[in-house]
Amino acid sequence: MSDLIEIQPRRFTSRLRHAAREACRSTLSLLYPPTCIACQAATGEAHGLCAACWSGIRFIERPFCERLGMPFQVDLGQPLLSPAAIADPPVFGRARAVAEYDGTASLLVHRLKYNDRLELARALGIMMTRAGAELLGEADVIVPVPLHRWRLWRRRFNQAMALAKVVSRESGVPCDPSVLSRIKRTRRQVGLTKAQRQENLQGAFRVPPEAKARLTGRRVLLIDDVLTTGATANAASRALLRGGAASVDILAFARVVQEL
């Protein structure tokens, strides 16, 4: 009987806290109505997109190349590899992305990356969790693509880390950013060819010796904001595999799409 008496006040307190949080949210919604994270138009829910901006995202869904995640123009009714994946296999196992890197998707990435809009990471990360459900179901650890310390100092935050935190929280897969370091100060990749990107990233990443025990035998899901030519993903994956990872898959919010 005494146990029951103790449990009831706890339940009451929990319900009271929940009611207070809901009341707070309702009050904030009245004072600050939710707006679209892309265009600031009114929306029904916070941290969401309006109908117009949602329609401006070209989501990547099957059929796509099982290795590169590039969408096919025609559905052949079975999982396939693209000629590019066969001719030049990536270092990583599989890559997935929410959307093509254009329109609304590119706008959101740019604002997160360069306009200090860290609140966007929540919406983008939730979409990534859904798009990467297959990979997350097999992953042991989430690792964000790291920035070099000088670039991190100038930018003040790592957008891949912000996204990785959300994906980890939503999926329950632990995030360990310390198992991969960026040790080479590379020049910006924008405007470089695929070959120049590969050369630029040669030796850019490494697994710290003290992290190898935590990495050995684990299946890694590497997180980034954008997947372009795959040069960064390949360089980081190579370092992780050399450091002891059993496998590496890639999950990004957007990717540059070439016709297959």
Contacts in CASP RR format, 6 or more apart in sequence:
PFRMAT RR
TARGET T0000
AUTHOR 0000-0000-0000
METHOD contacts of the structure
MODEL  1
MSDLIEIQPRRFTSRLRHAAREACRSTLSLLYPPTCIACQAATGEAHGLC
AACWSGIRFIERPFCERLGMPFQVDLGQPLLSPAAIADPPVFGRARAVAE
YDGTASLLVHRLKYNDRLELARALGIMMTRAGAELLGEADVIVPVPLHRW
RLWRRRFNQAMALAKVVSRESGVPCDPSVLSRIKRTRRQVGLTKAQRQEN
LQGAFRVPPEAKARLTGRRVLLIDDVLTTGATANAASRALLRGGAASVDI
LAFARVVQEL
29 46 0 8 1.000
33 42 0 8 1.000
34 42 0 8 1.000
34 43 0 8 1.000
34 44 0 8 1.000
34 45 0 8 1.000
34 46 0 8 1.000
34 47 0 8 1.000
34 48 0 8 1.000
35 41 0 8 1.000
35 42 0 8 1.000
35 43 0 8 1.000
36 42 0 8 1.000
36 43 0 8 1.000
36 48 0 8 1.000
36 49 0 8 1.000
36 50 0 8 1.000
36 53 0 8 1.000
37 47 0 8 1.000
37 48 0 8 1.000
37 49 0 8 1.000
37 108 0 8 1.000
37 119 0 8 1.000
37 120 0 8 1.000
37 123 0 8 1.000
38 49 0 8 1.000
38 50 0 8 1.000
38 53 0 8 1.000
38 104 0 8 1.000
38 107 0 8 1.000
38 108 0 8 1.000
39 50 0 8 1.000
39 52 0 8 1.000
39 53 0 8 1.000
41 50 0 8 1.000
41 52 0 8 1.000
41 53 0 8 1.000
42 50 0 8 1.000
43 49 0 8 1.000
43 50 0 8 1.000
47 119 0 8 1.000
47 122 0 8 1.000
47 123 0 8 1.000
48 123 0 8 1.000
49 57 0 8 1.000
49 104 0 8 1.000
49 123 0 8 1.000
53 104 0 8 1.000
54 104 0 8 1.000
56 103 0 8 1.000
56 104 0 8 1.000
57 98 0 8 1.000
57 99 0 8 1.000
57 103 0 8 1.000
57 104 0 8 1.000
57 105 0 8 1.000
58 99 0 8 1.000
58 100 0 8 1.000
58 102 0 8 1.000
58 103 0 8 1.000
58 105 0 8 1.000
59 98 0 8 1.000
59 99 0 8 1.000
59 131 0 8 1.000
60 69 0 8 1.000
60 71 0 8 1.000
60 96 0 8 1.000
60 97 0 8 1.000
60 98 0 8 1.000
60 99 0 8 1.000
60 100 0 8 1.000
60 131 0 8 1.000
60 255 0 8 1.000
60 257 0 8 1.000
61 71 0 8 1.000
62 75 0 8 1.000
63 71 0 8 1.000
63 72 0 8 1.000
63 74 0 8 1.000
63 75 0 8 1.000
63 76 0 8 1.000
63 77 0 8 1.000
63 80 0 8 1.000
64 70 0 8 1.000
64 71 0 8 1.000
64 72 0 8 1.000
65 72 0 8 1.000
65 80 0 8 1.000
65 81 0 8 1.000
65 82 0 8 1.000
65 84 0 8 1.000
65 85 0 8 1.000
65 260 0 8 1.000
66 79 0 8 1.000
66 80 0 8 1.000
66 81 0 8 1.000
66 85 0 8 1.000
66 94 0 8 1.000
67 81 0 8 1.000
67 82 0 8 1.000
67 85 0 8 1.000
67 89 0 8 1.000
67 90 0 8 1.000
67 93 0 8 1.000
67 94 0 8 1.000
67 95 0 8 1.000
68 82 0 8 1.000
68 84 0 8 1.000
68 85 0 8 1.000
68 90 0 8 1.000
68 95 0 8 1.000
69 94 0 8 1.000
69 95 0 8 1.000
69 96 0 8 1.000
69 97 0 8 1.000
69 255 0 8 1.000
70 82 0 8 1.000
70 84 0 8 1.000
70 255 0 8 1.000
70 257 0 8 1.000
70 258 0 8 1.000
70 260 0 8 1.000
71 100 0 8 1.000
71 257 0 8 1.000
71 260 0 8 1.000
72 80 0 8 1.000
72 82 0 8 1.000
72 260 0 8 1.000
73 259 0 8 1.000
73 260 0 8 1.000
82 260 0 8 1.000
83 260 0 8 1.000
84 258 0 8 1.000
84 260 0 8 1.000
90 230 0 8 1.000
90 233 0 8 1.000
90 234 0 8 1.000
90 237 0 8 1.000
91 233 0 8 1.000
91 234 0 8 1.000
91 235 0 8 1.000
91 237 0 8 1.000
91 238 0 8 1.000
91 241 0 8 1.000
91 248 0 8 1.000
92 222 0 8 1.000
92 233 0 8 1.000
92 234 0 8 1.000
92 237 0 8 1.000
92 248 0 8 1.000
92 249 0 8 1.000
92 250 0 8 1.000
93 237 0 8 1.000
93 247 0 8 1.000
93 248 0 8 1.000
93 249 0 8 1.000
93 250 0 8 1.000
94 135 0 8 1.000
94 249 0 8 1.000
94 250 0 8 1.000
95 227 0 8 1.000
95 230 0 8 1.000
95 233 0 8 1.000
95 249 0 8 1.000
95 250 0 8 1.000
95 251 0 8 1.000
95 252 0 8 1.000
95 255 0 8 1.000
96 131 0 8 1.000
96 132 0 8 1.000
96 134 0 8 1.000
96 135 0 8 1.000
96 249 0 8 1.000
96 250 0 8 1.000
96 251 0 8 1.000
96 252 0 8 1.000
97 131 0 8 1.000
97 227 0 8 1.000
97 251 0 8 1.000
97 252 0 8 1.000
97 253 0 8 1.000
97 254 0 8 1.000
97 255 0 8 1.000
98 105 0 8 1.000
98 124 0 8 1.000
98 127 0 8 1.000
98 128 0 8 1.000
98 130 0 8 1.000
98 131 0 8 1.000
98 252 0 8 1.000
98 253 0 8 1.000
98 254 0 8 1.000
99 105 0 8 1.000
99 127 0 8 1.000
99 253 0 8 1.000
99 254 0 8 1.000
99 255 0 8 1.000
100 254 0 8 1.000
100 255 0 8 1.000
100 256 0 8 1.000
100 257 0 8 1.000
101 109 0 8 1.000
101 226 0 8 1.000
101 228 0 8 1.000
101 254 0 8 1.000
101 255 0 8 1.000
101 256 0 8 1.000
101 257 0 8 1.000
105 253 0 8 1.000
105 254 0 8 1.000
106 254 0 8 1.000
108 120 0 8 1.000
108 123 0 8 1.000
108 124 0 8 1.000
108 253 0 8 1.000
109 124 0 8 1.000
109 159 0 8 1.000
109 225 0 8 1.000
109 226 0 8 1.000
109 253 0 8 1.000
109 254 0 8 1.000
111 117 0 8 1.000
111 120 0 8 1.000
112 118 0 8 1.000
112 120 0 8 1.000
112 121 0 8 1.000
112 124 0 8 1.000
112 159 0 8 1.000
112 162 0 8 1.000
112 225 0 8 1.000
113 159 0 8 1.000
113 225 0 8 1.000
116 156 0 8 1.000
116 157 0 8 1.000
118 157 0 8 1.000
118 162 0 8 1.000
121 159 0 8 1.000
121 162 0 8 1.000
121 163 0 8 1.000
121 165 0 8 1.000
121 166 0 8 1.000
122 166 0 8 1.000
124 163 0 8 1.000
124 166 0 8 1.000
124 225 0 8 1.000
124 253 0 8 1.000
125 163 0 8 1.000
125 166 0 8 1.000
125 167 0 8 1.000
125 170 0 8 1.000
125 253 0 8 1.000
126 166 0 8 1.000
126 170 0 8 1.000
127 253 0 8 1.000
128 163 0 8 1.000
128 166 0 8 1.000
128 167 0 8 1.000
128 223 0 8 1.000
128 251 0 8 1.000
128 252 0 8 1.000
128 253 0 8 1.000
129 136 0 8 1.000
129 166 0 8 1.000
129 167 0 8 1.000
129 170 0 8 1.000
129 171 0 8 1.000
131 251 0 8 1.000
132 251 0 8 1.000
135 221 0 8 1.000
135 249 0 8 1.000
135 251 0 8 1.000
136 167 0 8 1.000
136 171 0 8 1.000
136 173 0 8 1.000
136 221 0 8 1.000
136 251 0 8 1.000
137 171 0 8 1.000
137 173 0 8 1.000
138 219 0 8 1.000
138 249 0 8 1.000
139 173 0 8 1.000
139 219 0 8 1.000
139 220 0 8 1.000
139 221 0 8 1.000
139 249 0 8 1.000
140 173 0 8 1.000
140 217 0 8 1.000
140 218 0 8 1.000
140 219 0 8 1.000
140 220 0 8 1.000
141 173 0 8 1.000
141 174 0 8 1.000
141 175 0 8 1.000
141 176 0 8 1.000
141 179 0 8 1.000
141 214 0 8 1.000
141 215 0 8 1.000
141 218 0 8 1.000
141 219 0 8 1.000
141 220 0 8 1.000
141 221 0 8 1.000
142 164 0 8 1.000
142 167 0 8 1.000
142 168 0 8 1.000
142 171 0 8 1.000
142 173 0 8 1.000
142 174 0 8 1.000
142 175 0 8 1.000
142 176 0 8 1.000
142 220 0 8 1.000
142 221 0 8 1.000
142 223 0 8 1.000
143 164 0 8 1.000
143 175 0 8 1.000
143 176 0 8 1.000
143 177 0 8 1.000
143 179 0 8 1.000
143 180 0 8 1.000
143 220 0 8 1.000
143 221 0 8 1.000
143 222 0 8 1.000
143 223 0 8 1.000
143 240 0 8 1.000
144 158 0 8 1.000
144 160 0 8 1.000
144 161 0 8 1.000
144 163 0 8 1.000
144 164 0 8 1.000
144 175 0 8 1.000
144 177 0 8 1.000
144 222 0 8 1.000
144 223 0 8 1.000
144 224 0 8 1.000
145 160 0 8 1.000
145 180 0 8 1.000
145 222 0 8 1.000
145 223 0 8 1.000
145 224 0 8 1.000
145 232 0 8 1.000
145 233 0 8 1.000
145 236 0 8 1.000
146 158 0 8 1.000
146 160 0 8 1.000
146 161 0 8 1.000
146 177 0 8 1.000
146 180 0 8 1.000
146 181 0 8 1.000
146 182 0 8 1.000
146 205 0 8 1.000
147 155 0 8 1.000
147 158 0 8 1.000
147 160 0 8 1.000
147 182 0 8 1.000
148 182 0 8 1.000
148 183 0 8 1.000
148 184 0 8 1.000
148 185 0 8 1.000
148 186 0 8 1.000
149 182 0 8 1.000
150 185 0 8 1.000
151 185 0 8 1.000
152 158 0 8 1.000
159 225 0 8 1.000
160 223 0 8 1.000
160 224 0 8 1.000
160 225 0 8 1.000
161 177 0 8 1.000
163 223 0 8 1.000
163 224 0 8 1.000
163 225 0 8 1.000
163 253 0 8 1.000
164 175 0 8 1.000
164 177 0 8 1.000
164 223 0 8 1.000
165 175 0 8 1.000
167 173 0 8 1.000
167 175 0 8 1.000
167 221 0 8 1.000
167 223 0 8 1.000
167 251 0 8 1.000
168 174 0 8 1.000
168 175 0 8 1.000
173 221 0 8 1.000
176 211 0 8 1.000
176 214 0 8 1.000
178 208 0 8 1.000
178 211 0 8 1.000
179 207 0 8 1.000
179 208 0 8 1.000
179 211 0 8 1.000
179 214 0 8 1.000
179 215 0 8 1.000
179 220 0 8 1.000
179 240 0 8 1.000
180 205 0 8 1.000
180 206 0 8 1.000
180 207 0 8 1.000
180 211 0 8 1.000
180 236 0 8 1.000
180 239 0 8 1.000
180 240 0 8 1.000
181 205 0 8 1.000
181 206 0 8 1.000
181 207 0 8 1.000
181 208 0 8 1.000
182 204 0 8 1.000
182 205 0 8 1.000
183 203 0 8 1.000
183 204 0 8 1.000
183 205 0 8 1.000
183 206 0 8 1.000
184 201 0 8 1.000
184 202 0 8 1.000
184 203 0 8 1.000
184 204 0 8 1.000
184 205 0 8 1.000
186 200 0 8 1.000
186 201 0 8 1.000
186 204 0 8 1.000
187 200 0 8 1.000
189 197 0 8 1.000
189 200 0 8 1.000
189 228 0 8 1.000
189 231 0 8 1.000
189 232 0 8 1.000
192 200 0 8 1.000
194 229 0 8 1.000
194 231 0 8 1.000
197 228 0 8 1.000
197 229 0 8 1.000
197 230 0 8 1.000
197 231 0 8 1.000
197 232 0 8 1.000
198 231 0 8 1.000
198 234 0 8 1.000
198 235 0 8 1.000
200 231 0 8 1.000
201 231 0 8 1.000
201 232 0 8 1.000
201 234 0 8 1.000
201 235 0 8 1.000
202 235 0 8 1.000
203 235 0 8 1.000
203 239 0 8 1.000
204 235 0 8 1.000
205 235 0 8 1.000
205 236 0 8 1.000
205 238 0 8 1.000
205 239 0 8 1.000
205 240 0 8 1.000
206 239 0 8 1.000
207 215 0 8 1.000
207 239 0 8 1.000
207 240 0 8 1.000
207 242 0 8 1.000
207 243 0 8 1.000
207 244 0 8 1.000
212 243 0 8 1.000
212 244 0 8 1.000
215 240 0 8 1.000
215 243 0 8 1.000
215 244 0 8 1.000
215 245 0 8 1.000
216 243 0 8 1.000
216 244 0 8 1.000
216 245 0 8 1.000
217 244 0 8 1.000
217 245 0 8 1.000
217 246 0 8 1.000
218 245 0 8 1.000
218 246 0 8 1.000
219 245 0 8 1.000
219 246 0 8 1.000
219 247 0 8 1.000
219 248 0 8 1.000
219 249 0 8 1.000
220 240 0 8 1.000
220 245 0 8 1.000
220 247 0 8 1.000
220 248 0 8 1.000
220 249 0 8 1.000
221 248 0 8 1.000
221 249 0 8 1.000
221 250 0 8 1.000
221 251 0 8 1.000
222 233 0 8 1.000
222 236 0 8 1.000
222 237 0 8 1.000
222 240 0 8 1.000
222 248 0 8 1.000
222 249 0 8 1.000
222 250 0 8 1.000
222 251 0 8 1.000
223 251 0 8 1.000
223 252 0 8 1.000
224 232 0 8 1.000
224 233 0 8 1.000
224 250 0 8 1.000
224 251 0 8 1.000
224 252 0 8 1.000
225 252 0 8 1.000
225 253 0 8 1.000
225 254 0 8 1.000
226 252 0 8 1.000
226 253 0 8 1.000
226 254 0 8 1.000
226 255 0 8 1.000
226 256 0 8 1.000
227 233 0 8 1.000
227 250 0 8 1.000
227 252 0 8 1.000
227 254 0 8 1.000
227 255 0 8 1.000
227 256 0 8 1.000
228 255 0 8 1.000
228 256 0 8 1.000
229 256 0 8 1.000
233 250 0 8 1.000
236 248 0 8 1.000
237 248 0 8 1.000
237 250 0 8 1.000
240 248 0 8 1.000
241 247 0 8 1.000
241 248 0 8 1.000
END
